[in-house]
Amino acid sequence: MKLNNIVEKPIITEQSMADVHQGKYTFKVNTKASKKEIAQVVQRLFNVQVTNVTTRIMPGKQRRIGRTNKFTKTSSWKKAVVSLEEGQKIDLFEKK
């Protein structure tokens, strides 16, 4: 799997921003990516040392189409929470 196809984007929510203070960063990743691949990519992209990676599959949700009674389902996706060594941080998640 290519380097740029594994980590798709950072997830910036209230909960993920609260975890930043504990050295945990949340990313949306490719559903086929393994924990080792995710750790290697984050280390290369941000020049940090990854200590732990936890992943979970987030199920798709039902969404209503317009004002009708028709529904569609969004795709399932994979979320990875990456823990870093103490004292290291990723600048994407810093408040400006």
C-alpha positions in Angstrom: 0.0 0.0 0.0 1.4 3.5 -0.9 2.4 5.9 1.8 -0.2 8.6 0.9 -3.1 6.1 0.7 -3.0 5.1 4.3 -3.6 8.2 6.4 -6.5 10.1 4.8 -7.1 13.0 7.1 -6.9 14.1 10.8 -10.1 14.0 12.8 -10.6 17.2 14.7 -13.5 17.0 17.2 -13.9 18.0 20.8 -13.1 14.5 22.0 -10.0 14.1 19.8 -8.7 17.5 20.8 -9.1 16.5 24.5 -7.0 13.5 23.8 -4.2 15.6 22.3 -3.1 16.6 25.9 -2.5 13.0 26.6 -0.4 12.5 23.5 -3.1 10.8 21.4 -3.9 11.8 17.9 -6.9 10.6 15.8 -6.8 10.0 12.0 -9.2 8.6 9.4 -7.3 5.8 7.7 -7.7 3.4 4.9 -9.9 0.4 5.9 -7.2 -2.1 4.7 -4.3 -0.5 6.5 -2.7 -2.4 9.4 -1.5 -0.9 12.7 2.1 -1.3 11.7 1.6 0.5 8.4 -0.3 3.3 10.2 2.5 3.7 12.8 5.2 3.8 10.0 3.4 6.4 8.0 2.7 8.7 11.0 6.4 8.4 12.0 7.5 9.3 8.5 5.0 12.2 7.9 5.4 14.0 11.2 8.9 12.9 12.4 7.6 11.5 15.7 7.9 8.2 17.6 4.7 6.2 17.8 4.2 4.0 20.9 0.8 2.6 20.3 -1.9 2.4 17.7 -5.6 1.5 18.3 -8.0 1.1 15.5 -11.8 0.7 15.2 -14.2 0.4 12.3 -16.8 3.1 12.5 -20.1 1.9 11.0 -22.0 3.8 8.4 -25.0 5.8 9.3 -28.5 6.2 7.7 -29.0 9.6 6.1 -32.2 11.0 4.8 -32.4 12.2 1.2 -33.8 15.7 1.1 -37.3 16.0 2.4 -38.5 12.6 1.3 -38.9 9.4 3.2 -36.0 7.8 1.3 -32.9 6.9 3.2 -29.3 6.0 2.1 -26.4 4.6 4.1 -23.0 6.2 4.3 -19.9 4.0 4.0 -18.1 2.5 7.0 -14.7 3.9 7.7 -11.7 3.2 9.9 -10.4 5.4 12.8 -6.9 5.2 14.2 -5.8 6.7 17.6 -2.0 7.1 17.6 -0.1 7.5 20.9 3.2 9.3 20.8 6.2 9.3 23.2 6.1 11.9 25.9 7.1 15.4 24.9 6.3 14.8 21.2 3.5 16.5 19.3 1.9 16.9 15.9 1.5 20.5 14.8 -1.7 19.9 12.8 -3.7 19.6 16.1 -2.3 22.7 17.8 -4.7 25.6 18.4 -3.8 28.8 16.7 
